[in-house]
Amino acid sequence: MIKRLLPGHLSGYVLKQNLFLMCVTLGVGTGIYLLSDLFDRLDDFIEAGLGFGTILRYFIVKMPLIFSQILPAVFLISMIIQLCVMARSKEMLALRTGGLSLAWFLRFFVIYAIIWSLGQLLFSQVIGVYGEQEAFRIWKEDVRKSQLDKRVLHNIWLKEGNFVVEAKEVMPFANKAKGITVYEFADDNSGIERVITSDSAEVSSKYGWKLENAVELSPNRFASRKHPIFTMPINLDLEVFKVVDPGIDPAQLPMWQLDKVIKQLDKSGSNVDRLVTAWHSKWAYAFSLLSMALVSLALVTFSENIYLNIGLGLALTFAYYALFMVGASAGDSGLLPPVIAAWFGNIVINTLALVRIGWVLIPESFGKYYTMLKARNLN
């Protein structure tokens, strides 16, 4: 057994075994998720009179999102099963007797989990985002019969340079706004130079805001003027609101798009802590696979019972999700910096797992070192 599973061959053996278990677990998890979602939405599909093709398309485009959501738990379960089977079949004992320590498994699975994490990040931000947006479109347009291009946002405030804009209604897809009030401040912020009100406005990134039936008030001169058309040199673009909808979770945006939104809103003076936390959370969630790898290794040092370890592993997974949400809420409210808030769950779970692994690994390493010194002295 030891000769057959030398470190070079062992990597391939462990890799093939884990990939097989991943495929099986992912298939089972996806099937359960799809059945649950189907039963939950079936009445809505039937009521909307959708055909089988549209329903099938909805679930097909949603599968990448499902994969990205359940992959951490799938990775955890497959690793626990693999390590427990190796331990119960005495493969782990044979390998450690032959001189292979827990450090080898730690190093292998950390590298393996990092590769999976990068793949999870890329997959979720490309295919997963497209699938989520298409599923959202089908649900809203075909099932709920609401057109996204008719979306209206209410009570929006924008800021650029010396201008502060209040809009009662914003129609981002039509590049129009209604109920406009523009406040123009002095260069030294000593006061308001002009207040312009308008019934409606057409917005262009090239020409600025074209206000219709505008009234210009000058507080310093106690004067007012009416303008049928009044163009303001404001470069605030409503394109940003096509993706930033109060009813849509910012985590649904791809990272590059969210980064652009953050810069635009930050420039306009908006509070972007929530979006910055969501941006970092994408990285943190992808690297939750590394946390699951460490948890699996830590659990196997406690027990070789598959069922007990799966139960404990899933409990720790739920604890991770809870900590992840607590951190996100703390980042949204400004209690924690966005980076710390986004990685809060990973930090806590990784620390606990590494403490347990270190508790087993350090005495083992010292024991190996002491045995080597003893053998050297005897010679």
C-alpha positions in Angstrom: 0.0 0.0 0.0 2.8 2.5 1.0 4.7 1.7 -2.2 1.6 2.2 -4.3 0.7 5.4 -2.6 4.0 7.3 -2.7 3.5 11.1 -2.5 3.6 11.5 -6.3 1.1 8.7 -6.9 -0.9 9.7 -3.8 -1.7 13.1 -5.2 -3.4 11.6 -8.3 -5.1 8.9 -6.1 -6.6 11.5 -3.7 -7.5 13.9 -6.6 -9.4 11.2 -8.6 -11.2 10.0 -5.5 -12.2 13.6 -4.5 -13.4 14.6 -8.0 -15.6 11.4 -8.2 -17.2 12.2 -4.8 -17.6 15.9 -5.8 -19.5 14.9 -8.9 -21.8 12.5 -7.0 -22.5 15.0 -4.2 -23.0 17.9 -6.5 -25.5 15.9 -8.6 -27.5 14.9 -5.5 -27.4 18.4 -4.1 -28.4 20.0 -7.4 -31.3 17.5 -7.8 -32.7 18.2 -4.3 -32.4 22.0 -4.9 -34.1 21.8 -8.3 -37.0 19.7 -6.9 -37.5 22.0 -4.0 -37.5 25.1 -6.3 -39.8 23.4 -8.8 -42.4 22.5 -6.2 -42.2 26.1 -4.8 -42.7 27.8 -8.2 -44.8 25.2 -10.1 -48.1 27.0 -9.3 -46.8 30.3 -10.6 -45.6 28.7 -13.8 -48.9 27.0 -14.4 -50.8 30.2 -13.6 -48.7 32.2 -16.0 -49.4 29.6 -18.7 -45.7 29.0 -19.6 -44.7 26.2 -21.9 -42.4 23.3 -20.9 -39.6 24.9 -22.9 -39.6 28.2 -21.0 -39.8 26.3 -17.6 -36.9 24.1 -18.7 -34.9 27.1 -19.8 -35.5 28.8 -16.5 -34.0 25.9 -14.5 -31.1 25.3 -16.9 -29.9 29.0 -16.7 -30.4 28.9 -13.0 -28.2 25.8 -12.5 -24.8 27.7 -12.5 -26.2 29.8 -9.6 -27.2 26.7 -7.8 -23.7 25.2 -8.3 -22.1 28.3 -6.9 -24.4 28.4 -3.9 -24.1 24.8 -2.8 -20.4 24.2 -3.8 -19.0 25.0 -0.3 -21.2 22.4 1.3 -20.6 19.9 -1.5 -16.8 20.4 -1.1 -17.0 19.8 2.6 -19.1 16.6 2.4 -17.0 15.1 -0.3 -13.8 15.8 1.7 -15.2 14.4 4.9 -16.4 11.2 3.1 -13.0 10.8 1.4 -10.9 11.3 4.6 -13.1 9.2 6.8 -13.1 6.3 4.3 -9.3 6.5 4.1 -9.1 6.6 7.9 -11.5 3.6 8.4 -9.8 1.5 5.8 -6.5 2.1 7.6 -5.0 3.9 4.6 -4.3 7.0 6.7 -2.7 4.9 9.4 -0.5 3.1 6.9 0.6 6.4 5.3 1.4 8.0 8.6 3.2 4.8 9.7 5.2 5.1 6.5 6.3 8.6 7.4 3.6 10.7 5.7 2.3 13.3 8.2 -0.9 15.3 8.4 1.2 18.2 7.0 1.1 16.6 3.6 -2.7 16.4 3.5 -2.9 19.9 4.8 -0.6 21.2 2.1 -2.3 19.2 -0.7 -5.9 20.2 0.3 -5.0 23.9 0.8 -3.6 24.1 -2.7 -6.5 22.1 -4.1 -9.1 24.3 -2.3 -7.4 27.5 -3.5 -7.6 26.2 -7.1 -11.3 25.4 -6.6 -11.9 28.8 -5.0 -10.5 30.6 -8.0 -12.6 28.5 -10.3 -15.6 29.1 -8.2 -15.0 32.9 -8.4 -14.6 32.9 -12.1 -17.6 30.6 -12.7 -19.9 32.5 -10.5 -18.9 35.9 -11.9 -19.3 34.9 -15.6 -21.7 32.0 -16.2 -23.4 32.3 -12.9 -24.2 36.0 -13.3 -25.6 35.5 -16.8 -27.7 32.6 -15.6 -29.0 34.6 -12.7 -29.9 37.6 -14.8 -31.7 35.5 -17.4 -33.6 33.6 -14.7 -34.6 36.9 -13.1 -35.7 38.2 -16.5 -37.9 35.1 -17.2 -39.4 35.3 -13.7 -40.2 39.0 -14.0 -41.3 39.2 -17.6 -42.8 35.8 -18.3 -44.1 34.9 -14.9 -44.8 38.2 -13.2 -45.5 40.0 -16.5 -43.5 43.1 -15.5 -41.2 44.8 -18.1 -37.8 45.7 -16.7 -37.4 48.6 -19.1 -40.4 50.3 -17.4 -38.7 50.3 -14.0 -39.2 53.6 -12.1 -37.0 54.6 -9.1 -38.3 57.1 -6.6 -36.7 59.9 -4.5 -33.2 59.7 -5.8 -30.4 62.1 -4.7 -27.2 62.6 -6.8 -24.2 64.8 -6.3 -21.5 66.0 -8.7 -19.0 68.8 -8.0 -21.0 71.9 -6.9 -24.4 70.3 -8.0 -26.8 68.3 -5.9 -29.8 66.9 -7.8 -33.0 65.6 -6.3 -35.3 63.6 -8.6 -38.8 62.4 -7.6 -38.8 59.8 -10.3 -36.0 58.3 -12.3 -36.5 56.1 -15.4 -33.0 54.7 -16.1 -33.8 52.8 -19.3 -35.5 55.8 -20.8 -32.8 58.2 -19.5 -35.5 60.5 -18.1 -36.3 62.0 -14.7 -39.3 63.9 -13.3 -39.7 66.3 -10.4 -36.2 67.7 -10.7 -34.6 70.1 -8.2 -30.9 71.1 -8.8 -29.0 73.0 -6.1 -25.8 74.7 -7.3 -23.4 75.6 -4.5 -20.7 78.3 -4.5 -17.1 77.1 -5.2 -16.2 77.7 -1.5 -19.4 76.1 -0.3 -20.4 79.4 1.4 -24.0 79.0 0.2 -26.4 78.2 -2.6 -25.9 80.2 -5.8 -28.9 78.8 -7.8 -31.9 76.5 -7.4 -33.4 75.2 -10.6 -36.7 73.3 -10.6 -38.1 71.4 -13.5 -41.0 69.1 -14.3 -38.9 66.7 -16.3 -35.4 66.1 -17.7 -33.7 64.2 -20.5 -30.3 62.9 -19.4 -27.3 62.4 -21.7 -23.8 61.6 -20.8 -22.6 63.8 -23.7 -24.8 66.9 -23.3 -25.7 66.8 -19.6 -29.2 67.3 -18.2 -31.8 69.0 -20.4 -34.5 70.4 -18.1 -37.9 71.2 -19.5 -40.1 74.1 -18.2 -37.4 75.0 -15.7 -37.5 77.8 -13.1 -34.2 79.3 -12.1 -34.0 81.0 -8.7 -31.0 83.1 -7.6 -31.2 83.7 -3.8 -28.3 86.2 -3.9 -30.0 88.5 -6.4 -33.6 87.7 -5.3 -34.4 86.9 -9.0 -36.1 84.2 -10.9 -36.3 83.3 -14.5 -38.3 80.7 -16.5 -36.7 78.6 -19.3 -38.6 76.3 -21.7 -35.4 74.4 -22.1 -32.5 74.7 -19.7 -29.3 72.6 -20.1 -27.2 71.9 -17.0 -23.5 70.8 -17.3 -24.1 67.8 -15.2 -22.3 64.5 -16.2 -24.3 62.2 -13.9 -25.4 59.3 -16.0 -28.6 57.3 -15.2 -27.0 54.2 -16.7 -25.8 53.2 -13.2 -29.4 52.8 -12.1 -30.0 50.1 -14.7 -28.1 47.7 -12.4 -28.6 49.4 -9.0 -32.2 48.8 -8.2 -33.4 49.0 -4.5 -35.2 45.7 -5.1 -32.1 43.9 -6.4 -29.3 42.5 -4.2 -26.0 44.1 -5.2 -24.4 40.7 -4.8 -26.1 39.7 -8.1 -23.8 42.1 -10.0 -20.6 40.7 -11.6 -17.5 42.0 -9.9 -16.3 44.3 -12.7 -19.8 45.9 -13.0 -20.1 46.3 -9.3 -16.7 47.9 -9.2 -17.8 50.5 -11.8 -21.0 51.1 -9.9 -19.1 51.7 -6.7 -16.9 54.3 -8.4 -19.8 56.1 -10.0 -21.8 56.3 -6.8 -18.8 57.2 -4.7 -18.1 60.1 -7.1 -21.7 61.2 -6.7 -21.3 61.4 -2.9 -23.4 58.3 -2.1 -22.6 55.9 0.8 -21.0 52.8 -0.9 -20.1 50.8 2.2 -22.8 48.2 1.4 -21.6 47.8 -2.1 -17.9 47.6 -1.1 -18.8 44.9 1.4 -20.7 43.0 -1.3 -17.6 43.3 -3.6 -15.3 41.8 -1.0 -17.9 39.2 -0.1 -17.6 37.7 -3.5 -14.0 36.9 -2.9 -14.7 35.7 0.7 -17.5 33.4 -0.4 -15.4 31.9 -3.2 -12.6 31.2 -0.7 -15.1 29.6 1.7 -14.0 26.3 0.0 -10.6 26.8 1.7 -12.5 27.1 5.0 -14.4 23.9 4.3 -11.1 22.0 3.5 -9.6 23.1 6.8 -12.8 22.2 8.7 -12.8 18.7 7.1 -9.2 18.1 8.1 -9.9 19.3 11.6 -12.9 17.1 12.0 -11.1 13.9 10.9 -8.6 14.5 13.8 -11.5 14.2 16.2 -13.3 11.2 14.8 -13.4 8.7 11.9 -17.2 8.5 12.1 -18.6 9.6 8.7 -22.1 10.4 9.9 -20.9 12.3 13.0 -18.4 14.4 11.0 -20.9 15.2 8.2 -23.4 16.4 10.9 -20.7 18.5 12.6 -19.5 19.7 9.3 -22.9 20.9 8.1 -23.4 22.6 11.5 -20.2 24.5 11.1 -21.2 25.3 7.5 -24.4 26.9 8.8 -22.3 28.7 11.5 -20.1 30.0 8.7 -23.1 31.3 6.7 -24.4 33.0 9.9 -21.1 34.6 10.6 -20.9 35.6 6.9 -24.3 37.4 7.1 -23.4 39.0 10.5 -20.2 40.4 9.0 -22.0 41.7 5.9 -24.6 43.4 8.1 -21.8 45.0 10.2 -20.1 46.2 7.0 -23.4 47.6 5.7 -24.0 49.6 8.9 -20.4 50.8 9.1 -19.6 48.9 12.4 -16.7 47.1 10.7 -14.5 48.1 7.7 -15.9 46.4 4.5 -12.8 44.1 4.1 -12.9 42.8 7.7 -16.7 42.5 7.5 -16.7 40.5 4.3 -14.0 38.1 5.5 -15.4 37.8 9.1 -16.8 34.3 8.7 -13.7 33.0 6.9 -11.4 34.4 9.6 -13.4 32.9 12.5 -13.8 29.4 10.9 -10.3 29.2 9.6 -8.8 30.2 12.9 -10.8 27.5 14.8 -9.9 24.8 12.3 -6.2 25.8 12.2 -6.0 25.8 16.0 -7.2 22.2 16.0 -5.0 21.1 13.2 -2.0 22.8 14.8 -2.8 21.1 18.1 -2.4 17.7 16.3 0.3 18.6 13.9 2.9 20.4 16.2 3.3 17.4 18.6 3.5 15.1 15.6 6.2 17.2 14.0 8.2 17.4 17.3 7.9 13.6 17.7 9.2 13.0 14.2 12.1 15.4 14.8 12.9 13.8 18.2 12.9 10.3 16.6 15.3 11.5 13.8 17.7 13.0 16.4 17.5 9.8 18.5 18.3 7.6 15.4 21.2 9.9 14.4 22.7 9.7 18.0 22.4 5.9 18.0 24.3 5.8 14.7 
